[in-house]
Amino acid sequence: MVLNKEIGEWVNINDYTQSSRAGSPDSRGTHGYAQQDSRGPASQRSSISVHSHASAFPLPLPTDKKNGAGPYGIGLISPVENQRKHVHEMTERRPVRRGTVSRDKPIEDEALGSIVQRLMTPATSPEACTILDLTGAGIRNLAGLSQITSRLEAICLAGNKLQSLAGLPTGLVCLRAPSNWIRFSPNDQDRFMFARELPHLEEIDLSANEISDISVFSGLRHLRVLELNRNRIDSLRGLHGCRRLSHLRLRDNFLFSLDLVASESPLLTTLDMFNNRLRVVPASISEFGQLAKVNMVKNDLEKIELFGTAAEGIRELRLSENPLILRHNGGVVDADQWIAKFPNLKTLYLDVCSVRQLSRLGSADDNNMQSVVSADENSGWPSLFNLSLRGNALRPPLAIDFSCVSNMKNLYAPDTQMSLPRTLPPMNYMLQLVICNAGLTQLPVNMGAALPHLRLLDVSNNPDLHDLAPILQLSASLETLKCRSVGFGDAMIGPTPLESSAHGWGSGELETFPDANGAGSSDEQKMLKLLSKLRRLRKLDFRFNKCTADLYATLSSSISGAASVLDGVLSPQVPGTSVMGDGGHVPVTVPTGMARIDEEMWLRQDNAYVLNLKMTRQTETLRRREDYRFAAVRLLPRLEELDGIKI
């Protein structure tokens, strides 16, 4: 079949060749269109509506460069050239007679939407194919595939209209067919059993289908990865015999409990049950000896069972967005119980879990939390390196016994009202501390001694935070400082400490500096002189403060949004891919006023702001802006980014 552009129909190639020869002026290949109607009977001609044939291999046929004609003549397009288009309908067109109404009658064509129709084209050679990608090709059945592709090992059938997997070659190793109409139900008379039809499968992805029976995957001895996100699974009890299974992803299903038999999947390392209906984290989770990563975010968890055998293998535990999980003990995270249950836990997510306190049994009460300092550096939670507490306690503020987490590397607690102690215990491994929008009024006075290796500090959106002195103690290590919307520049620059021992830190006296140009320096330049103590600083964000308010575009609601879940590793400035695998972590909003900046949109708005300053000839503001950036480069030699703009 070829498409005749002049009449807008698919016609038989033999019929068209005869008609073109009859109308051609010579026999050397100059094709012309015959005027008479020689298109053949209607039963041999088909018309495909707006979206036409989809090709499995989008390789266009060679064309005649002289006259632009295709291989079938002028005005014709081969089926392979119309790539990635879905078939909507095929109708038979009958000649219109006088006094009658033309109607389209659907044709019952079994080949329509079949995989053989997609592969058997002049530009394809499926016999030697080992990897086949047929994403969005409009395929309805797989009949005949095993006869034309004997060496096939991996196939992707995403976004088609399959209802069955019958016809796949038995030697298949990797199967990906998300977003289809595949249905496996316990009530099926003749169930498709993967162990019988496709015994060599190692990876299966059947997400976004209508699967409710997980027992059809039982007996796959080589299966390592099974992804069944967005299906209708409500139980895992029927999964047996998959002894090599290591990754099981069951997002967006209807699971009420973790009833998977541990002895049937002894090598399971990753369990992703995001957005289900789980109510309890069972104590039997310790029976999975190799289990390292568990994701139970956004369930209906009401309890976590911290008794029984220790789950020594779990390294990462995500329990965010389960606000009732700590209700039975008043929102207290008892570090002793958690250490006993998860002795090797390195990363813990408790975002939006109504956490009120993190402490050990026998530690000081809430009234004495301000002065808790551990005498033993090795006490506490020795294995915990990453902790996320976003969007938790508002009133009373979250109280943390930092002696419990003395070995922590990253603490991520934005949008969480928090009361920091006056002094911190030694935390020699802390690298990142994010406490923005926390209602802070002061920072610990010994930050330099307690956090000697801190590289990133974010204290944005704390308008009552005025004391800059504790931050200046971090001159030996700090590389990134974010102080958006804080009170450092209000009223006057200070109070700042003198380096002499007579005054000490936080003495309240002002340090004087010589003027940069022999005259009075602006407030923003005075602030830069104070921050020049941070010689290793590479990124500084001081926007939306009083001293820099008129230098940049204001933060409008169109370029800010609600806080979102940190994706991937605990790195707020560079969110990466999810450690749970493909699909990442789904962003959610929290009921706080914290704003996240769309940097790209803000840069466009700031460029427009600068252009407006030039058009209105506000030279004083432009000069201050240029002097501010010039002073930053001069005082901070390693600076790479200032206020979201590359140097």
TARA-V574749 format. One record per residue. RES is the residue in one letter. PHI is phi as a letter, one per 20 degrees, with the letter a starting at -180 (NA if undefined). PSI is psi as a letter, one per 20 degrees, with the letter a starting at -180 (* if undefined). OMEGA is omega as a letter, one per 40 degrees, with the letter a starting at -180 (NA if undefined). Layout:
BEGIN
RES|PHI|PSI|OMEGA / RES|PHI|PSI|OMEGA
END
This chain:
BEGIN
M|NA|p|i / V|c|q|a / L|e|p|i / N|e|o|a / K|f|h|a / E|f|h|a / I|d|i|i / G|m|k|a / E|c|q|i / W|e|p|a / V|c|q|i / N|f|p|a / I|f|h|a / N|f|g|i / D|f|g|a / Y|f|h|i / T|f|g|i / Q|f|g|a / S|f|h|a / S|f|h|i / R|f|h|a / A|f|h|a / G|d|j|a / S|e|q|a / P|f|h|i / D|b|r|a / S|d|j|a / R|e|j|i / G|o|j|i / T|e|o|a / H|e|p|i / G|c|q|a / Y|e|p|a / A|f|p|a / Q|f|h|a / Q|f|q|a / D|e|n|i / S|c|l|a / R|e|i|i / G|n|r|a / P|f|q|a / A|f|h|a / S|f|h|i / Q|e|i|a / R|d|p|i / S|c|q|i / S|c|p|i / I|d|p|a / S|f|a|a / V|h|g|i / H|e|p|a / S|d|b|a / H|g|q|i / A|d|p|a / S|d|p|i / A|f|h|a / F|d|o|a / P|f|m|i / L|d|o|a / P|f|q|i / L|f|q|i / P|f|q|a / T|d|r|i / D|f|o|a / K|f|h|a / K|f|g|a / N|d|j|i / G|m|j|a / A|e|q|i / G|f|r|a / P|f|i|i / Y|d|j|i / G|o|r|a / I|f|p|i / G|m|j|a / L|d|q|i / I|c|p|i / S|f|q|i / P|g|h|a / V|f|h|a / E|f|h|i / N|e|n|a / Q|e|q|i / R|l|l|i / K|c|p|a / H|e|q|i / V|e|p|i / H|e|g|a / E|a|q|i / M|c|p|a / T|c|q|i / E|e|p|i / R|d|p|i / R|d|q|i / P|g|q|a / V|e|p|i / R|d|q|i / R|f|p|i / G|n|j|i / T|c|r|i / V|d|p|a / S|f|p|i / R|c|q|i / D|e|p|a / K|d|p|a / P|f|q|i / I|d|p|i / E|e|n|a / D|d|o|a / E|f|h|a / A|f|i|a / L|f|p|a / G|m|j|i / S|e|q|a / I|f|h|i / V|f|h|i / Q|f|h|a / R|f|h|a / L|e|h|a / M|e|m|i / T|c|r|a / P|f|h|a / A|e|j|a / T|d|q|i / S|c|m|a / P|f|i|a / E|f|g|a / A|e|j|a / C|f|p|i / T|d|h|i / I|c|p|a / L|c|p|i / D|d|o|a / L|c|l|a / T|f|p|i / G|m|k|a / A|e|j|i / G|m|k|a / I|f|p|a / R|d|h|i / N|b|r|a / L|d|k|a / A|f|p|i / G|n|i|a / L|f|h|a / S|f|h|i / Q|e|h|a / I|d|i|i / T|c|n|a / S|e|i|a / R|d|j|a / L|f|p|i / E|d|h|a / A|c|p|a / I|b|q|i / C|c|o|a / L|c|k|a / A|f|q|i / G|m|k|i / N|d|b|a / K|c|k|a / L|f|q|i / Q|d|i|a / S|b|q|i / L|d|j|i / A|f|p|i / G|o|i|i / L|f|q|i / P|f|q|a / T|f|i|a / G|e|j|a / L|f|p|a / V|d|h|a / C|c|p|a / L|c|p|i / R|c|o|a / A|b|l|i / P|f|r|i / S|l|l|i / N|c|a|i / W|d|k|a / I|f|p|a / R|c|p|i / F|c|o|a / S|c|q|i / P|f|i|a / N|e|j|a / D|f|p|i / Q|f|g|a / D|d|n|a / R|f|q|i / F|e|o|a / M|d|p|a / F|f|h|a / A|f|h|i / R|e|g|a / E|e|h|a / L|c|m|a / P|f|i|a / H|e|j|a / L|f|p|i / E|d|h|i / E|c|p|i / I|c|p|i / D|c|o|i / L|c|l|i / S|f|q|i / A|l|l|i / N|c|b|a / E|c|l|a / I|e|p|i / S|c|i|a / D|d|o|a / I|e|i|a / S|f|i|i / V|f|i|i / F|e|j|a / S|f|q|i / G|n|j|i / L|e|n|a / R|f|h|a / H|e|i|a / L|f|p|i / R|d|h|a / V|c|p|i / L|c|o|a / E|d|o|a / L|c|l|i / N|f|q|i / R|l|l|i / N|c|b|a / R|c|k|a / I|e|p|i / D|c|j|i / S|b|q|i / L|d|j|a / R|f|h|a / G|e|i|a / L|e|o|a / H|c|q|i / G|m|j|i / C|d|m|a / R|f|i|i / R|d|j|a / L|f|p|a / S|d|h|a / H|c|o|i / L|c|o|a / R|d|p|a / L|c|l|a / R|f|q|i / D|l|l|i / N|c|b|a / F|c|l|a / L|f|p|i / F|d|i|a / S|b|q|i / L|e|n|a / D|d|k|i / L|f|p|i / V|f|o|a / A|f|h|a / S|f|i|i / E|e|i|i / S|c|m|a / P|f|i|a / L|d|j|a / L|f|p|a / T|d|h|a / T|c|p|i / L|c|o|a / D|d|o|a / M|c|l|i / F|f|p|i / N|l|l|i / N|d|b|a / R|c|k|i / L|f|q|a / R|d|h|a / V|c|p|i / V|e|o|a / P|f|q|i / A|f|h|a / S|f|i|i / I|f|h|i / S|f|i|i / E|f|i|i / F|e|n|a / G|f|h|a / Q|e|j|a / L|f|p|a / A|d|h|a / K|c|p|a / V|c|p|i / N|c|o|i / M|c|k|a / V|f|q|i / K|m|l|i / N|d|b|i / D|d|k|a / L|f|p|i / E|d|i|a / K|a|q|i / I|c|p|a / E|e|o|a / L|d|k|i / F|d|r|i / G|n|a|a / T|f|q|a / A|f|p|i / A|e|n|a / E|f|h|a / G|e|i|a / I|f|p|i / R|d|h|a / E|c|p|a / L|c|o|i / R|d|o|a / L|c|k|a / S|f|q|i / E|l|l|i / N|c|m|a / P|f|i|a / L|d|j|a / I|f|h|a / L|d|j|a / R|f|h|a / H|f|h|i / N|c|k|i / G|m|k|i / G|m|j|a / V|e|p|i / V|e|o|a / D|e|o|a / A|f|h|a / D|f|g|i / Q|f|g|a / W|f|h|i / I|f|h|i / A|f|h|a / K|e|h|a / F|c|m|a / P|f|h|a / N|d|j|a / L|f|p|a / K|d|h|a / T|c|p|a / L|c|p|i / Y|d|o|i / L|c|l|i / D|f|p|i / V|l|l|i / C|d|j|i / S|l|l|i / V|f|p|i / R|d|h|a / Q|b|q|i / L|c|o|a / S|b|r|i / R|d|r|i / L|f|p|i / G|n|j|i / S|f|r|a / A|f|q|i / D|f|a|a / D|f|h|a / N|f|h|a / N|d|j|a / M|f|h|a / Q|f|h|a / S|d|k|a / V|f|p|i / V|c|p|a / S|f|p|i / A|e|h|a / D|d|o|a / E|f|h|a / N|e|i|i / S|f|r|i / G|o|b|a / W|d|n|a / P|f|h|a / S|e|i|a / L|f|o|a / F|d|h|a / N|c|p|a / L|c|p|i / S|d|p|a / L|c|l|a / R|f|p|i / G|m|l|a / N|d|c|a / A|g|p|i / L|d|g|i / R|c|p|e / P|f|r|a / P|f|q|i / L|f|p|i / A|d|p|a / I|d|p|i / D|e|n|a / F|f|i|i / S|f|i|i / C|f|h|a / V|c|l|a / S|f|h|i / N|e|j|a / M|f|q|i / K|d|h|a / N|c|p|i / L|d|o|a / Y|d|o|a / A|c|l|i / P|f|r|i / D|l|k|i / T|c|o|i / Q|f|p|a / M|c|q|i / S|d|o|a / L|e|q|i / P|f|r|i / R|f|h|i / T|c|q|i / L|d|q|i / P|f|r|i / P|g|p|i / M|c|m|a / N|f|i|a / Y|d|i|a / M|f|p|a / L|d|h|a / Q|c|p|i / L|c|o|a / V|d|o|a / I|c|l|i / C|e|q|a / N|l|l|a / A|d|j|a / G|m|k|a / L|f|q|i / T|d|i|i / Q|b|q|i / L|d|q|i / P|g|q|a / V|f|i|a / N|d|k|a / M|f|h|a / G|f|g|a / A|f|h|a / A|e|h|a / L|c|m|a / P|f|i|a / H|d|j|a / L|f|p|a / R|d|h|a / L|c|p|i / L|c|p|i / D|c|o|i / V|c|k|a / S|f|q|i / N|l|l|i / N|c|m|a / P|f|i|i / D|e|j|i / L|e|o|a / H|d|h|a / D|e|o|a / L|e|i|a / A|g|g|a / P|f|h|a / I|f|h|a / L|f|i|i / Q|f|i|a / L|e|k|a / S|f|h|a / A|f|i|a / S|c|h|a / L|f|p|a / E|d|h|a / T|c|p|i / L|c|p|i / K|d|o|a / C|c|l|i / R|f|p|i / S|l|l|i / V|d|r|a / G|d|j|a / F|f|h|a / G|e|j|a / D|f|q|i / A|m|f|a / M|b|r|a / I|f|o|a / G|q|a|e / P|f|q|i / T|c|q|a / P|e|q|i / L|e|q|a / E|f|i|a / S|f|q|a / S|f|i|a / A|f|h|a / H|e|g|i / G|m|r|a / W|f|p|i / G|m|k|a / S|f|i|i / G|n|i|i / E|e|q|a / L|e|q|i / E|e|p|a / T|e|q|a / F|c|q|i / P|f|q|a / D|f|q|a / A|f|g|a / N|d|k|a / G|n|i|i / A|c|a|a / G|f|p|i / S|e|q|i / S|f|r|a / D|f|h|a / E|f|h|i / Q|f|h|i / K|f|h|i / M|f|h|i / L|f|h|i / K|f|h|i / L|f|g|a / L|f|i|i / S|f|i|i / K|f|h|a / L|e|m|a / R|f|h|a / R|e|j|a / L|f|p|i / R|d|h|a / K|c|p|i / L|c|p|i / D|c|o|a / F|c|k|a / R|f|r|i / F|m|k|i / N|d|r|a / K|f|g|a / C|f|i|a / T|d|j|a / A|f|h|a / D|e|j|i / L|e|h|a / Y|c|r|i / A|f|q|a / T|f|q|a / L|e|o|i / S|e|r|a / S|f|h|a / S|f|i|a / I|d|j|i / S|c|q|a / G|b|r|i / A|f|r|a / A|f|q|a / S|c|q|a / V|f|p|i / L|f|p|a / D|e|p|i / G|m|b|a / V|f|r|a / L|f|m|i / S|c|n|a / P|f|h|a / Q|e|h|i / V|c|m|i / P|f|p|a / G|d|a|i / T|f|q|a / S|f|p|i / V|f|i|i / M|e|j|i / G|o|a|a / D|f|q|a / G|o|h|i / G|m|a|a / H|d|p|a / V|f|p|i / P|f|q|i / V|c|q|i / T|e|q|i / V|c|q|a / P|e|m|i / T|c|r|a / G|e|j|a / M|f|p|a / A|d|p|i / R|d|p|a / I|e|p|i / D|e|n|a / E|f|g|a / E|f|g|a / M|f|h|i / W|f|h|i / L|f|h|i / R|f|g|i / Q|f|h|i / D|f|h|i / N|f|g|i / A|f|h|i / Y|f|g|i / V|f|g|i / L|f|h|i / N|f|h|i / L|f|h|i / K|f|g|a / M|f|h|i / T|e|j|i / R|l|l|i / Q|e|m|a / T|f|h|a / E|f|g|i / T|f|h|i / L|f|g|i / R|f|g|i / R|f|h|i / R|f|g|i / E|f|g|i / D|f|h|i / Y|f|g|i / R|f|h|i / F|f|g|i / A|f|h|i / A|f|g|i / V|f|h|a / R|f|h|a / L|e|h|a / L|c|n|a / P|f|h|a / R|e|j|a / L|f|p|i / E|d|h|a / E|b|p|i / L|c|o|i / D|l|l|i / G|m|j|a / I|c|p|i / K|f|q|i / I|f|*|NA
END
